Amino acid sequence: MQSNYTHNVTFNKEDFASQNLAAHEFDNCKFIDCSFQSCDLTKTGFLECEFINCDFSISKIQSTAFKEVSFSGCKLLGMQFMHCNTFLLEMQFTNCNLDFSSFYKLPLKSIKFEKCSLKEVDFSEANLSLSIFDECDLSLAIFDRTILEKADFRTAINYQINPETNRIKKAYFSQAGLMGLLSKYDINIT
């Protein structure tokens, strides 16, 4: 077994910022109140891992693998997920702050965002079909040539999605959210 392989371990209040985690493998691990600030996670693999109240500010995630990973209460500001390893990429987010992050061109089919702040997040050219945005704030989020077929925006707020440049067939929207689909037309709805 490799020295950079960790299986079935719970990390509590660890500060990984000063540690070199590049090319490590974590399998079925739990991270609680841990800091990954400015951490180099290049080519690191996380399989079936759970992150609770962790801080990933300014982390480097070049070719990082997130396979069946959940984030809860985490700070993920400005994360460039577009650089992740896309093989078996599967993540879900609950009560997370992902403001200014990028999911550009990622295959995120069926991803779930629950009660997340997604302000100014770039979803351009991503596949978000069957995805759920439950009680999420999408202020100034970018949707451009994004696949949103059967995505659920019924409880999301502050989104602006251009139906002409995005695929939204059979997506779910609330009546209150329809303005987010019509904003490009500069019309008044009363």
Secondary structure as GFF3:
##gff-version 3
##sequence-region A 1 190
A	DSSP	beta_strand	5	7	.	.	.	ID=ss1
A	DSSP	beta_strand	10	12	.	.	.	ID=ss2
A	DSSP	beta_strand	25	27	.	.	.	ID=ss3
A	DSSP	beta_strand	30	32	.	.	.	ID=ss4
A	DSSP	beta_strand	45	47	.	.	.	ID=ss5
A	DSSP	beta_strand	50	52	.	.	.	ID=ss6
A	DSSP	beta_strand	65	67	.	.	.	ID=ss7
A	DSSP	beta_strand	69	72	.	.	.	ID=ss8
A	DSSP	three_ten_helix	81	83	.	.	.	ID=ss9
A	DSSP	beta_strand	91	94	.	.	.	ID=ss10
A	DSSP	beta_strand	112	114	.	.	.	ID=ss11
A	DSSP	beta_strand	132	134	.	.	.	ID=ss12
A	DSSP	three_ten_helix	175	177	.	.	.	ID=ss13
A	DSSP	alpha_helix	179	182	.	.	.	ID=ss14
A	DSSP	three_ten_helix	183	185	.	.	.	ID=ss15
###
